[in-house]
Amino acid sequence: MAKLLHAVTAATKLGVVLAMIGMTAVVVAEVFARYVLNASISFSEELSRLCFVWAGFLSASLALREGLHIGMDLVKVRFGGPALRAVTAINNGLILVLLATVVAASVSILPDQWHQRTTTLGISVFWFYLAIPAGCALMILQLAGQALAPGPGRDGSGGAGGSR
């Protein structure tokens, strides 16, 4: 499981980097075209938005892995040891239920998006919506990895629900 999680995390990081590079390149090219060439790239807004959406949902799983999502330290300060582990387990369980609900709901609407096309790129809106279940599924995988492996996230010092 650890090797699989490592490979998925590496692929996710690569996806985020590529999406950010794509978004940056498109925006820079649009600014150059508009202000230097007095022209515009018709698809720049849609393509940069697609990259932004994917970067956001992919990054969310990496943030969950590192315990960088917003959290409250009140429980960490008040409790320790077994009580903290119990609260962390409950927290992670609730996160898992929410993520599973979002995956199920978002997958159920994906087929309806296939035939709808974007205005300038002409691609299916499906590719925008696919980022939601993909990002949430990656977060579920990260939670499963934390639950099965000792280390950060098991004692409340990192992982889901932790904060820095």
C-alpha positions as CSV (number, residue, x, y, z in Angstrom):
1,M,0.0,0.0,0.0
2,A,2.8,2.4,0.8
3,K,4.4,2.0,-2.6
4,L,1.1,2.5,-4.3
5,L,0.4,5.6,-2.3
6,H,3.9,7.0,-3.0
7,A,3.4,6.4,-6.8
8,V,-0.1,8.1,-6.7
9,T,1.3,11.0,-4.7
10,A,4.1,11.5,-7.2
11,A,1.7,11.3,-10.1
12,T,-0.6,13.8,-8.3
13,K,2.3,16.2,-7.8
14,L,3.3,15.9,-11.4
15,G,-0.3,16.6,-12.4
16,V,-0.4,19.8,-10.2
17,V,2.9,21.0,-11.7
18,L,1.7,20.4,-15.2
19,A,-1.6,22.1,-14.6
20,M,0.1,25.1,-13.0
21,I,2.6,25.4,-15.9
22,G,-0.2,25.1,-18.4
23,M,-2.3,27.8,-16.6
24,T,0.7,30.1,-16.3
25,A,1.8,29.7,-19.9
26,V,-1.7,30.4,-21.2
27,V,-2.2,33.5,-19.0
28,V,1.3,34.9,-19.9
29,A,0.6,34.2,-23.6
30,E,-2.8,35.9,-23.4
31,V,-1.3,39.0,-21.6
32,F,1.5,39.2,-24.2
33,A,-1.0,38.8,-27.1
34,R,-3.4,41.3,-25.8
35,Y,-1.0,44.1,-24.7
36,V,1.9,43.6,-27.2
37,L,0.2,42.2,-30.3
38,N,-3.1,43.9,-29.7
39,A,-4.9,40.5,-30.2
40,S,-6.5,38.0,-28.0
41,I,-6.3,34.2,-27.7
42,S,-9.9,33.1,-27.8
43,F,-9.6,30.0,-25.7
44,S,-7.2,31.3,-23.0
45,E,-9.8,31.9,-20.3
46,E,-11.4,28.4,-20.7
47,L,-8.1,26.6,-20.9
48,S,-6.6,28.4,-17.9
49,R,-9.8,27.8,-15.9
50,L,-9.6,24.0,-16.7
51,C,-6.0,23.9,-15.5
52,F,-6.9,25.9,-12.4
53,V,-9.8,23.5,-11.5
54,W,-7.6,20.4,-11.9
55,A,-4.7,21.9,-10.0
56,G,-7.1,22.8,-7.1
57,F,-8.7,19.4,-6.8
58,L,-5.4,17.5,-7.2
59,S,-3.7,19.8,-4.7
60,A,-6.4,19.2,-2.1
61,S,-5.4,15.6,-1.8
62,L,-1.7,16.6,-1.3
63,A,-2.8,19.1,1.4
64,L,-4.8,16.4,3.1
65,R,-1.8,14.1,3.1
66,E,0.4,16.8,4.7
67,G,-2.3,17.9,7.2
68,L,-2.4,21.4,5.6
69,H,-6.2,21.8,5.4
70,I,-7.7,24.2,7.8
71,G,-8.2,22.7,11.2
72,M,-8.6,23.6,14.8
73,D,-5.9,22.9,17.4
74,L,-8.3,23.1,20.3
75,V,-8.6,19.4,20.5
76,K,-4.8,18.9,20.2
77,V,-4.2,21.4,23.1
78,R,-6.8,19.9,25.4
79,F,-6.3,16.2,24.8
80,G,-3.5,13.8,24.1
81,G,-2.8,10.2,23.7
82,P,-5.8,7.9,23.3
83,A,-8.4,10.7,23.4
84,L,-6.7,12.6,20.6
85,R,-6.4,9.4,18.5
86,A,-10.1,8.8,19.0
87,V,-11.1,12.3,18.0
88,T,-8.8,12.1,15.0
89,A,-10.3,8.8,13.9
90,I,-13.8,10.2,14.2
91,N,-12.7,13.3,12.3
92,N,-11.2,11.2,9.5
93,G,-14.3,9.0,9.4
94,L,-16.5,12.1,8.9
95,I,-14.2,13.4,6.2
96,L,-14.4,10.0,4.5
97,V,-18.2,10.0,4.6
98,L,-18.3,13.5,3.1
99,L,-15.8,12.6,0.4
100,A,-17.6,9.4,-0.5
101,T,-20.9,11.4,-0.8
102,V,-19.2,14.0,-3.1
103,V,-17.7,11.2,-5.2
104,A,-21.0,9.4,-5.6
105,A,-22.9,12.6,-6.4
106,S,-20.4,14.0,-8.8
107,V,-20.0,10.6,-10.7
108,S,-23.8,10.5,-11.0
109,I,-23.8,13.8,-13.0
110,L,-20.8,13.1,-15.2
111,P,-22.7,11.3,-18.0
112,D,-25.1,14.3,-18.3
113,Q,-22.1,16.6,-18.9
114,W,-20.6,14.6,-21.8
115,H,-22.6,16.3,-24.6
116,Q,-22.3,19.8,-23.3
117,R,-19.4,21.7,-25.0
118,T,-17.4,24.7,-23.9
119,T,-17.7,27.8,-26.0
120,T,-14.2,28.3,-27.3
121,L,-12.3,25.1,-26.8
122,G,-15.3,22.9,-28.0
123,I,-14.4,20.2,-25.5
124,S,-16.8,18.4,-23.3
125,V,-17.7,20.0,-19.9
126,F,-17.2,16.5,-18.6
127,W,-13.5,17.2,-18.3
128,F,-14.1,20.1,-15.9
129,Y,-16.5,18.0,-13.8
130,L,-14.2,15.0,-13.7
131,A,-11.8,16.9,-11.5
132,I,-14.3,16.7,-8.6
133,P,-14.5,12.9,-8.2
134,A,-10.9,12.5,-9.2
135,G,-9.7,14.9,-6.5
136,C,-12.0,13.4,-3.8
137,A,-11.0,9.9,-4.7
138,L,-7.4,10.8,-4.3
139,M,-8.3,12.3,-0.9
140,I,-10.0,9.1,0.1
141,L,-6.8,7.2,-0.9
142,Q,-4.7,9.5,1.2
143,L,-7.0,8.9,4.2
144,A,-6.8,5.2,3.7
145,G,-3.0,5.4,3.5
146,Q,-2.9,7.3,6.8
147,A,-5.2,4.9,8.5
148,L,-3.2,1.8,7.4
149,A,0.3,3.2,8.1
150,P,1.8,4.4,11.4
151,G,3.1,7.9,11.4
152,P,1.7,11.4,10.9
153,G,-2.0,11.5,11.0
154,R,-2.4,8.5,13.3
155,D,-1.7,10.5,16.5
156,G,-3.2,13.8,15.4
157,S,0.2,15.4,14.7
158,G,-0.4,15.6,11.0
159,G,-2.6,14.2,8.3
160,A,-6.3,14.9,7.9
161,G,-7.6,17.4,10.4
162,G,-4.2,18.5,11.5
163,S,-2.9,22.0,11.1
164,R,0.4,23.8,11.1
